[in-house]
Amino acid sequence: MAPPPVRFTTQGPVRGPCSHKHKNLESAADCLGEDEALCFTRGKHTDREIFVLEGPSRRKLTPAEAQAVQEHLRRQSAGR
């Protein structure tokens, strides 16, 4: 049997989860960026972070994945 597909989500202790199961890291990064923008308009910052969903388990991003997120968000903000 094939392993379940990897998905991504965002969640924070105060903001809670985004409730999405993103198909790729870039869409999870976009979701995180949108939440940060919303929080920024309220004078705050998001406490959410991206997690990798692998079947029933959830893990934090690897350093390489975290770097990819930061680079994606920088490219997104440069394009605005």
Secondary structure, 3 states (H helix, E strand, C coil): CCCCCEEEEEEECCCEECCCCECCHHHHHHHHHHHHHHHHHCCCCCCCEEEEEECCEEEECCHHHHHHHHHHHHHHHHCC
